[in-house]
């Protein structure tokens, strides 16, 4: 969300320095539903991602089928060629990788100076901003963007896109000009001098962040639990866990005055007194002190804003990268940083040695193998205890889910056989018995093969399970996924 900080910095800088600025807010029409599958694969290949992963993605999208449902029936199955899979955890990552191709196509010679570097674009998913210091450069950047996005199968939504042009004027210091910028043959709407717009949930004006009208957010929502037939404790839960956290984003990133926050807190307390039938002279700390101290534990908007902003600023002070380059990033670098800050990819000796040929790459625990994320998570003895906890956590989650569906679950039953003792993780009984075993495998293991191997291993338990549970039918399956969280398709069924 630090794109909002960059936008505020750019607007404030050019407004105070009285220099020319052209800004375009670009909205992509149905971005996640329109990205071409060929563009996804092309982007993966351009980053030199391992072939096994590219083949996995190609297999997923090549063999997917879908149908359209109408009021009078369904269409035949067909193969879609655009769009990422809804609900797939890989979809946002794949979309961002493909969009990197667009950002790399933007020329570095066009943009605005900021922090000793030239900035021409920032993006968060499909919300993009283009910055240029000349009108000619903006039109060129729009033409390049339109062509580059078109090669990805994406189209600019002109109904939600707009232009903002700040031009120095001797009399008015800075005036908002209306140029003739176009995408293709269609002109882009321009913002007026008094118009506000929202970027990533934060309101902006041509001079920077707008003052947040915090009272407009909780007051209408407070009427919902007031009119609903709820118990007082239910209203309290709704406010603490849903209503007030809904404005934390604005408190952390937006601009609000102390007086407006105090007024909002007063309104919230008035509703509380009404819900709980509290006397007027009750001390204010009773609302905000911790529940363990005998109070209600309601977040105070005024002080919550300070805490949220402080936590946000601490991320800057603890980051050497942000301290030195937050305002000096190129468009591609900043976009990649904001989108890939948490890819669950722990650094190891192998990653740290890139560009350092003399650095040791073997595992620090004494293994002769390379210290890759796969080795650290799956093989190294230092993480053995954590692997057991991970296995047990998955097994417990599956057991609890089965119990909620009405199964009787036995955990880790022991079956002594002539060939040896077998101990599956779970045996679930409903109308039939289901034998499950959990496994988390490494990158080099084919998921469906590992799933099949587990089934073959426990098939010999069929008679013993029937005797123990009294079930007439026994099914065998596994919970198979790799350490990155990708499930075996056969296991997921």
C-alpha positions in Angstrom: 0.0 0.0 0.0 3.0 2.4 0.0 2.1 3.4 -3.5 -0.2 5.9 -1.8 2.9 7.4 -0.2 4.6 7.7 -3.6 1.6 9.3 -5.1 1.3 11.8 -2.3 5.0 12.7 -2.5 4.8 13.2 -6.3 1.7 15.5 -6.1 3.1 17.5 -3.2 6.5 17.9 -4.7 5.2 19.2 -8.1 2.6 21.4 -6.5 5.1 23.1 -4.2 7.9 23.4 -6.8 5.5 24.7 -9.5 6.7 22.2 -12.2 4.6 20.5 -14.9 3.1 17.1 -14.1 0.8 14.9 -16.1 -0.7 11.9 -14.3 -2.8 9.1 -15.7 -4.8 6.7 -13.6 -5.2 3.5 -15.7 -7.9 0.9 -14.9 -7.7 -2.4 -16.7 -11.1 -3.8 -17.8 -11.6 -7.2 -16.1 -7.9 -7.7 -15.7 -7.8 -11.1 -14.0 -10.5 -12.4 -16.4 -8.8 -11.1 -19.6 -5.1 -11.9 -19.2 -4.1 -14.2 -22.1 -2.7 -17.7 -21.2 0.0 -17.3 -23.8 1.1 -14.1 -22.1 1.4 -15.9 -18.7 3.6 -18.6 -20.2 5.7 -16.1 -22.1 6.3 -14.0 -19.0 7.3 -17.1 -17.0 9.8 -18.1 -19.7 11.3 -14.6 -19.8 12.2 -14.9 -16.1 14.0 -18.2 -16.7 11.8 -20.0 -14.2 12.4 -23.8 -14.1 10.8 -25.8 -16.9 9.1 -28.1 -14.5 7.1 -25.2 -13.0 6.3 -23.8 -16.4 5.1 -27.2 -17.6 3.0 -27.5 -14.5 1.3 -24.1 -15.2 0.9 -25.0 -18.9 -0.7 -28.3 -18.0 -3.2 -26.6 -15.6 -4.3 -24.0 -18.1 -4.2 -26.3 -21.2 -6.5 -28.9 -19.6 -8.9 -26.7 -17.8 -12.6 -26.8 -18.9 -15.6 -24.7 -17.9 -19.2 -24.2 -18.7 -21.7 -21.4 -18.7 -25.0 -21.7 -16.8 -28.1 -20.0 -18.1 -31.7 -20.0 -16.8 -32.7 -22.7 -19.2 -29.6 -24.9 -18.9 -25.8 -25.1 -19.3 -23.5 -24.7 -22.2 -21.2 -27.6 -23.3 -17.7 -27.7 -21.8 -15.2 -25.5 -23.5 -11.6 -24.5 -23.0 -11.0 -20.9 -22.0 -7.9 -19.2 -23.4 -7.9 -16.1 -21.2 -8.1 -15.3 -17.5 -6.5 -16.8 -14.4 -8.1 -19.4 -12.2 -10.4 -17.9 -9.6 -9.4 -18.9 -6.0 -6.1 -20.3 -7.1 -3.3 -19.0 -4.8 -1.0 -18.9 -7.8 -3.3 -16.5 -9.8 -2.2 -13.2 -8.2 1.5 -14.2 -8.6 1.1 -15.2 -12.2 -0.8 -12.0 -13.0 1.9 -9.9 -11.4 4.6 -11.7 -13.3 2.8 -11.1 -16.6 2.2 -7.4 -15.7 5.9 -7.0 -15.2 6.3 -7.5 -18.9 4.2 -4.3 -19.4 6.2 -2.4 -16.9 9.5 -3.4 -18.5 8.2 -2.1 -21.8 7.9 1.5 -20.5 10.9 3.6 -21.6 13.2 4.8 -18.8 13.7 8.1 -20.6 10.1 9.2 -19.9 8.9 10.0 -16.4 9.3 12.5 -13.6 12.4 13.1 -11.4 12.0 11.9 -7.9 14.8 11.3 -5.4 17.5 11.3 -8.0 15.8 8.8 -10.2 13.1 8.9 -12.9 9.7 7.5 -12.0 7.2 6.8 -14.8 4.7 4.3 -13.2 3.6 2.6 -10.0 1.2 -0.3 -9.9 -0.7 -2.4 -7.4 -2.3 -5.4 -9.1 -4.4 -3.8 -11.9 -4.4 -0.2 -10.4 -1.7 1.7 -12.3 -0.5 5.3 -12.3 1.6 6.9 -15.0 3.7 10.0 -14.4 5.3 12.2 -17.0 6.6 15.8 -16.9 5.5 16.7 -20.5 2.3 16.4 -22.4 4.1 14.9 -25.4 5.7 12.3 -23.2 2.3 11.4 -21.6 0.7 10.7 -25.0 3.7 8.5 -26.0 3.5 6.7 -22.7 -0.2 6.1 -23.2 0.4 4.7 -26.7 3.1 2.3 -25.5 0.9 1.2 -22.6 -2.1 0.6 -24.8 0.0 -1.6 -27.2 1.8 -3.4 -24.4 -1.3 -4.2 -22.5 -3.0 -5.3 -25.7 -0.2 -7.9 -26.2 -1.2 -9.3 -22.9 -4.9 -9.5 -23.8 -5.8 -6.5 -21.6 -7.8 -3.4 -22.4 -7.9 0.0 -20.7 -11.2 0.8 -19.2 -11.7 4.4 -20.2 -14.8 4.8 -18.1 -12.7 4.4 -14.9 -9.5 5.9 -16.2 -8.7 9.7 -16.0 -6.0 12.3 -16.5 -4.7 15.0 -14.3 -2.4 17.7 -15.7 -0.7 20.3 -13.4 0.9 23.1 -15.4 2.7 26.1 -13.9 1.1 29.5 -14.4 2.5 32.9 -13.4 -0.8 34.2 -12.1 -2.3 31.1 -10.6 1.1 29.5 -9.7 -0.3 26.1 -10.7 -3.3 25.5 -12.8 -5.1 22.3 -13.9 -5.0 22.0 -17.7 -7.2 19.9 -19.9 -5.1 18.3 -22.7 -6.3 16.1 -25.6 -4.8 12.8 -24.4 -6.2 9.7 -26.1 -6.0 6.0 -25.8 -6.4 4.8 -29.4 -9.0 7.2 -30.8 -10.9 7.8 -27.6 -10.1 10.8 -25.3 -9.5 10.2 -21.6 -11.6 12.2 -19.1 -9.9 15.0 -17.1 -10.3 15.8 -13.4 -11.4 19.2 -12.4 -9.6 21.5 -9.8 -12.0 20.6 -7.0 -12.5 16.9 -7.8 -11.3 14.1 -5.5 -10.5 10.5 -6.5 -9.7 7.4 -4.6 -6.5 5.3 -5.1 -6.2 2.1 -3.1 -8.9 3.2 -0.8 -7.3 6.5 0.1 -8.9 9.8 -1.1 -6.7 12.3 -3.1 -6.9 15.8 -4.5 -4.6 17.4 -7.1 -2.4 18.7 -4.2 -2.0 15.4 -2.3 -3.9 13.3 0.2 -7.4 14.7 1.0 -8.7 15.1 4.5 -10.6 11.9 5.5 -14.1 12.6 6.6 -14.0 9.9 9.2 -17.5 10.5 10.5 -19.0 9.5 7.2 -17.7 5.9 7.6 -18.9 4.6 11.0 -22.1 6.6 11.4 -24.2 4.8 8.8 -22.9 1.5 9.8 -23.7 2.1 13.5 -27.4 2.3 12.6 -27.3 -1.3 11.3 -26.8 -3.0 14.7 -29.0 -0.4 16.4 -32.0 -1.3 14.3 -31.2 -5.1 14.1 -32.7 -7.4 16.8 -29.3 -8.2 18.4 -28.2 -8.6 22.0 -25.9 -6.0 23.4 -22.9 -8.3 23.4 -23.5 -9.0 19.7 -23.5 -5.3 18.9 -20.3 -4.9 20.8 -18.7 -7.8 18.9 -19.9 -6.3 15.6 -18.3 -2.9 16.4 -15.0 -4.2 17.8 -14.4 -6.8 15.2 -16.0 -5.5 12.0 -17.0 -1.9 12.0 -14.0 -0.1 13.5 -11.4 -2.3 11.9 -13.0 -1.3 8.6 -11.6 2.2 8.9 -8.1 1.3 10.1 -6.9 1.4 6.5 -7.9 5.0 6.2 -6.5 5.8 9.6 -3.1 4.4 8.7 -2.7 5.8 5.2 -5.1 8.7 5.0 -5.0 12.2 6.3 -7.4 13.0 9.2 -7.4 15.8 11.8 -7.4 15.1 15.6 -10.7 17.0 16.0 -12.5 14.8 13.4 -11.2 11.6 15.2 -12.4 13.0 18.6 -15.8 13.6 17.1 -15.9 10.1 15.7 -15.0 8.6 19.1 -17.8 10.7 20.7 -20.3 9.3 18.2 -19.2 5.7 18.8 -19.5 6.2 22.6 -23.0 7.6 22.3 -24.1 4.5 20.5 -22.5 2.4 23.1 -24.3 4.1 25.9 -27.6 3.6 24.0 -26.9 -0.1 23.4 -25.7 -1.0 26.9 -28.0 1.5 28.7 -24.9 3.1 30.4 -25.1 6.3 32.5 -23.9 9.5 31.0 -21.2 10.1 33.6 -19.4 6.8 33.1 -15.6 7.4 32.7 -14.4 7.5 29.2 -11.5 5.0 29.9 -14.1 2.3 30.6 -14.8 2.1 26.9 -11.1 1.8 25.8 -9.3 -0.1 28.6 -8.4 -3.7 28.1 -11.1 -6.4 28.7 -8.8 -8.1 31.2 -9.0 -4.9 33.3 -12.8 -5.1 33.4 -13.5 -2.7 30.5 -15.0 -3.0 27.0 -11.8 -3.0 25.0 -13.1 -0.8 22.2 -10.5 0.7 19.9 -10.1 4.5 20.2 -9.9 6.0 16.8 -7.7 8.9 17.8 -5.0 6.8 19.5 -5.4 3.8 17.1 -4.4 6.1 14.3 -1.1 7.0 16.0 -0.4 3.3 16.8 -1.1 2.2 13.2 1.0 5.0 11.7 3.8 4.2 14.1 3.7 0.5 13.2 3.8 1.5 9.6 6.8 3.8 10.0 8.7 1.2 12.0 8.8 -0.9 8.8 10.7 1.9 7.2 13.2 2.3 10.0 13.9 -1.4 10.2 14.4 -1.6 6.4 17.8 -0.5 5.0 16.3 -0.7 1.5 13.4 1.6 2.3 15.6 4.0 4.3 17.9 4.7 1.3 15.7 4.1 -1.8 12.0 4.6 -1.0 12.0 7.7 -3.2 14.6 6.5 -5.6 13.0 3.4 -7.1 12.4 2.8 -10.8 8.8 1.9 -11.6 9.7 -1.8 -12.2 11.8 -2.1 -9.0 9.1 -0.5 -6.8 6.4 -2.6 -8.3 8.3 -5.8 -7.8 9.2 -4.9 -4.3 5.6 -4.1 -3.3 4.3 -7.3 -4.9 6.9 -9.8 -3.9 7.6 -8.8 -0.3 6.1 -12.0 1.1 6.5 -15.0 -1.3 7.3 -17.5 1.5 10.8 -17.9 0.1 13.4 -18.1 2.9 16.9 -17.0 1.9 19.7 -19.6 2.2 23.4 -19.9 1.5 22.7 -20.7 -2.2 20.6 -17.5 -2.7 23.0 -15.3 -0.7 25.9 -16.5 -2.9 24.5 -15.0 -6.1 27.1 -12.8 -7.6 29.6 -14.0 -5.0 31.5 -17.0 -6.5 33.7 -17.5 -3.5 30.9 -17.7 -1.0 30.1 -21.1 0.6 26.9 -22.5 -0.7 26.6 -25.7 1.3 24.3 -26.1 4.3 25.5 -24.4 7.5 24.4 -27.5 9.5 27.2 -29.6 7.9 25.4 -31.2 4.9 27.2 -31.3 1.6 24.1 -30.3 -0.3 23.3 -26.8 -1.3 21.4 -24.7 1.3 18.3 -24.1 -0.8 14.8 -23.3 0.6 13.8 -26.8 -0.3 16.7 -28.3 1.7 16.1 -26.1 4.7 12.4 -26.8 4.9 12.4 -30.5 3.9 15.7 -32.1 4.8 17.9 -30.2 7.2 17.9 -31.6 10.8 17.6 -28.1 12.2 14.0 -27.9 11.0 13.1 -31.5 11.9 10.9 -30.4 14.9 9.1 -27.8 12.8 8.4 -30.4 10.1 6.7 -32.6 12.7 4.7 -29.7 14.0 3.6 -28.9 10.4 2.6 -32.5 9.8 0.6 -32.6 13.0 -1.1 -29.3 12.3 -2.3 -30.5 8.9 -3.5 -33.8 10.4 -5.3 -31.9 13.2 -7.0 -29.6 10.7 -8.2 -32.5 8.6 -9.4 -34.4 11.7 -11.3 -31.4 13.0 -12.9 -30.8 9.5 -14.0 -34.4 9.3 -15.5 -34.4 12.8 -17.5 -31.2 11.9 -19.0 -33.2 8.9 -20.1 -36.0 11.2 -17.3 -38.5 11.0 -15.9 -40.4 13.9 -12.1 -40.0 13.7 -9.4 -42.1 15.2 -6.0 -40.6 15.2 -2.8 -42.7 14.5 -4.3 -46.2 15.1 -1.7 -49.0 15.2 -2.2 -52.1 13.0 0.3 -54.9 13.6 0.6 -57.0 10.4 2.9 -59.9 9.5 4.9 -57.7 7.2 5.2 -55.0 9.9 3.3 -52.4 11.8 1.4 -49.7 10.0 0.1 -46.5 11.6 -2.0 -44.2 9.3 -2.6 -40.7 10.6 -6.4 -40.8 10.5 -9.2 -43.4 10.2 -12.6 -41.7 9.7 -15.9 -43.6 10.0 -19.3 -42.6 8.7 -21.2 -44.9 6.4 -17.9 -46.3 5.3 -14.3 -46.1 6.6 -11.7 -43.7 5.2 -8.0 -44.2 5.8 -5.9 -41.0 5.4 -2.2 -40.3 5.7 -0.6 -36.9 5.6 2.6 -36.1 3.7 4.4 -32.9 2.7 6.9 -33.6 -0.1 9.7 -31.7 -1.7 10.0 -30.0 -5.1 11.4 -33.0 -6.9 8.5 -35.3 -6.0 5.6 -35.7 -8.5 2.5 -35.1 -6.3 0.1 -37.6 -7.8 2.7 -40.3 -7.7 3.3 -39.7 -4.0 -0.5 -39.8 -3.5 -0.7 -43.1 -5.3 2.2 -44.6 -3.3 0.5 -43.8 0.0 -2.7 -45.5 -1.2 -0.7 -48.6 -2.2 1.1 -48.6 1.1 -2.1 -48.8 3.2 -4.2 -51.0 1.0 -3.2 -54.1 3.0 -5.1 -52.6 6.0 -8.5 -53.2 4.5 -9.4 -56.3 6.4 -8.0 -55.0 9.7 -9.9 -51.7 9.4 -13.2 -53.6 8.6 -12.7 -55.7 11.8 -11.9 -52.6 13.9 -14.6 -50.3 12.7 -17.3 -52.7 11.5 -17.5 -50.9 8.2 -18.4 -52.8 5.1 -16.4 -50.6 2.7 -13.0 -49.1 3.2 -11.5 -46.3 1.1 -7.9 -45.2 1.0 -6.6 -41.7 0.2 -3.9 -39.3 1.3 -3.4 -35.6 2.1 -0.5 -34.8 -0.3 1.0 -31.4 -0.9 4.4 -29.9 -1.3 6.2 -27.6 1.0 5.1 -24.6 -1.0 1.4 -25.4 -0.4 0.6 -26.9 -3.8 -1.8 -29.8 -3.5 -1.8 -33.0 -5.5 -4.8 -32.8 -7.8 -5.8 -36.4 -7.1 -5.5 -35.9 -3.3 -7.5 -32.7 -3.4 -10.5 -34.6 -5.0 
